[in-house]
Amino acid sequence: GENIRLAVLRELKEEIGTDKAEILAEHPDWLLYDLPPHLVGVAWNGKYRGQRQRWFALRFTGEDSDINLHADDHPEFEDWKWARLDELPHLAVAFKRDIYERLARDFAPYA
């Protein structure tokens, strides 16, 4: 399989157009969420009910101008902004909020 750290930087490049970052830490657990009932059968062409994810703390080493949300043919994000780590749970959709609260707590030493 693909080296997980290389996969992190590849995903970053696909999603925000740059891989200018250093990996600081890997979360020790797989984090899971279920889609809310109104999205089951709709999101991801109805193939999945949720996701199981590995999370990493990264330090961005580039410039704001390196970020390009349209680097991929199917952009995952519409917009971006810098925010404090403890603000992330409030910016997340409700069904992912618990994950972002845990990440904010567990990755706080790297903020």
C-alpha positions in Angstrom: 0.0 0.0 0.0 0.9 3.6 -0.2 3.0 5.1 2.6 0.5 6.9 4.9 2.7 10.1 5.2 3.1 10.3 1.4 -0.7 9.8 1.1 -1.4 12.7 3.5 0.7 15.1 1.3 -0.8 13.7 -1.9 -4.4 14.3 -0.5 -3.4 17.8 0.6 -2.1 18.6 -2.9 -5.3 17.2 -4.5 -7.6 19.1 -2.1 -5.9 22.5 -1.7 -3.4 22.6 -4.5 -0.2 22.5 -2.4 1.8 20.0 -0.4 3.8 22.7 1.4 3.4 21.3 4.9 5.2 19.3 7.4 3.5 16.5 9.4 3.7 17.1 13.1 1.6 14.2 14.5 -0.8 11.4 13.6 -3.9 10.9 15.7 -3.7 7.5 17.4 -7.3 6.5 16.6 -9.5 6.0 13.6 -12.2 8.6 13.9 -15.7 7.7 12.6 -18.9 9.6 11.7 -22.2 8.5 10.3 -24.1 10.6 7.8 -27.4 12.1 9.1 -30.5 10.3 7.8 -31.3 12.9 5.2 -27.9 12.3 3.5 -27.8 8.5 3.6 -28.4 7.3 0.1 -27.7 10.7 -1.3 -24.1 11.6 -0.5 -21.3 9.7 -2.3 -23.9 8.3 -4.7 -25.6 6.4 -1.9 -22.6 4.0 -1.5 -21.6 4.9 2.0 -23.3 5.7 5.4 -20.3 7.5 6.9 -16.5 7.5 7.0 -13.6 6.2 9.0 -10.7 8.6 8.9 -7.1 9.0 10.0 -6.2 12.5 11.0 -2.8 14.4 11.1 -1.6 17.7 12.5 0.3 19.6 9.9 2.2 22.9 9.8 1.7 24.9 6.6 5.1 26.0 5.3 3.9 27.8 2.2 2.3 31.2 1.4 -1.4 31.8 1.2 -1.1 32.2 -2.6 0.0 28.5 -2.8 -3.5 27.4 -1.8 -5.6 26.7 -4.8 -9.0 25.0 -4.2 -9.6 24.5 -7.9 -6.4 22.5 -8.5 -8.6 19.4 -8.9 -11.4 18.9 -11.5 -13.8 18.2 -8.6 -13.1 20.7 -5.8 -13.9 19.5 -2.4 -14.0 23.0 -0.8 -15.6 26.3 -1.8 -13.6 28.6 0.4 -11.0 28.6 3.1 -9.7 30.8 6.0 -7.2 30.6 8.8 -8.8 29.9 12.2 -7.6 29.0 15.6 -7.8 25.2 16.4 -10.3 25.7 19.1 -12.7 27.4 16.6 -12.8 24.4 14.3 -15.7 22.6 16.0 -17.9 25.7 15.5 -17.0 25.8 11.8 -17.8 22.1 11.2 -21.1 20.7 10.0 -23.1 19.4 13.0 -22.6 15.7 12.3 -18.8 16.0 12.3 -18.6 18.4 15.3 -17.7 15.7 17.8 -14.7 14.7 15.7 -13.5 18.3 15.4 -13.9 18.8 19.2 -11.8 15.7 19.8 -9.2 16.8 17.3 -9.0 20.3 18.8 -8.4 18.8 22.2 -5.9 16.1 21.1 -3.9 18.3 18.7 -3.8 21.4 21.0 -0.1 20.8 21.9 0.7 21.4 18.2 -1.3 24.7 17.8 
